Amino acid sequence: MLAAFRDGMDNVGHAALSNETPGNRGGLVPVFVANGVRTSAGPGPGVKHLPPDEAGRQVAALLRERIEREGLTRLPSLTQIQQEYEVSRPTAEAAVKILVDAGEAVIVPGRGTFVKR
C-alpha cells in the first residue's frame, strides 16, 4: 500500500498507514508525506511545524479532498479545523482564506463558511 501511495504522491501532503516506523511494535501508525518527506507524526503535527502559509496550503488541500470525498457544503469552524488537523489558529485561518480567495468557499458572517458549487 505504501509503495503505491509513494508513487502517486504529489507535493501537497497526504496521510497513509505504515508499520515501517522505528520503535513500532507491529501496529500501523499514521505516516505523513509532505514535499517528499515522511514523518510518523500524522497530518496535524507534520503540518504545524511549517510556516502558517505553507501549512495553510496543505490544510486547504486536505479540506478540498474532504469536500470531494464527503460532499461537504459547509466547512468546519476554525476551532474544528485547529483540532482536527492539530494546527494553529493562523494556519486554520490561512487554509480558509485560500479556499475563499480561490472562489471555492464563501464566508457568511455569523453563519459559517460555505462551499461554492
N, C-alpha and C positions, 0 to 999 in steps of 0.2 A: 504494500500500500504506500509506503513512504517513498519508494523509488518512483512510482507513478506520480506521486504528489510533487516530488522534486522536479521531475521532467516537465510538468505543466505549470510550474511556478512562475509568477511574474514578480515584479518588484514592489507590489503593494503590501504583501504580507498575508499569510493565511495560517490557520491553525491545523494541526494534524495530530495523530497519536503515534507514539513510538515507544519501544521498550529499549532504545539504544542509549538512554541517559545513564551516565556513571552513577553508581550507588543505587540504582533502581533494583528492587528485589523481585523482578519478574512481572510487575504490573505495567499497564500502559500509562503514560504520562503525557500531558499536553506538550507539544513542541510548536514553537512559533518561528516562522521564517519571514524575515524582512530584509529586503535587499540582499538576498543570498546568505544571510547569517542565521544560523539555527540557535535557538535557546530553548531550554526546558521550562521557561517561565510562564508560558501561556500568553495569549494576546494582550492581556492587561499589562503585566509587568514589562513585557517586551516593548510595548508601545510607550509607556510612561517615562522611559529613560531617554526618549528622543525629545528634541525641541518641540514646543506646542504646535507649530505649524506643520512639521513633518508627521508628528503623532496624529494631528488633526486630519491629515490626508489619509492616513491609514485607517483611522476610525470611520471617516466618511466612506471609504471603500467597503469596510465591513458593514456599515449601515446600508449601503447600496445593495450589497449581496443579500442582506436580510430583507430589504424591501422587495426584491425579486423573489426570494425564496418563500417568504411568509405573506406576501401581498399586503404589507403594511400600508395603511392610509394615513397614519399619524406616527410621527417619530416619538421615541421615548423622551421623557423630560431630560433636562441637563443632568439632574441628580441621578436619574436612572442610567444615563449613558456613563456617568462617572463610576457608578457602582458596577455595572455590567462589564465595562471594559477596563476597570481599575485605572482610570486616568484622572488628571487634574481638571478642575473647572475650566481653565483657559483652553485645554485640549478639547473638552466636550463642546465648548462654545465655537472653537475653530472648526470642528467637524460639521456642526450645524451650519455655520456661515458658508462653508464650502458648498454644501448642498443647496443653500438658498441662493448664493451667487451664481451657481450653475443653472438656476431655474428649475431645480428638481424638487424644491420644497418651498413653502411659504409660511412665514410666522404670522399667526393671528394673535395679537396681544390679548392676554387673559384667557386664551383658549388652548394654545399649543402650537406645534409646528406640524404642518400637514404636507403630505406628499402630493406633488402635482402629477396628474395623469394625463 
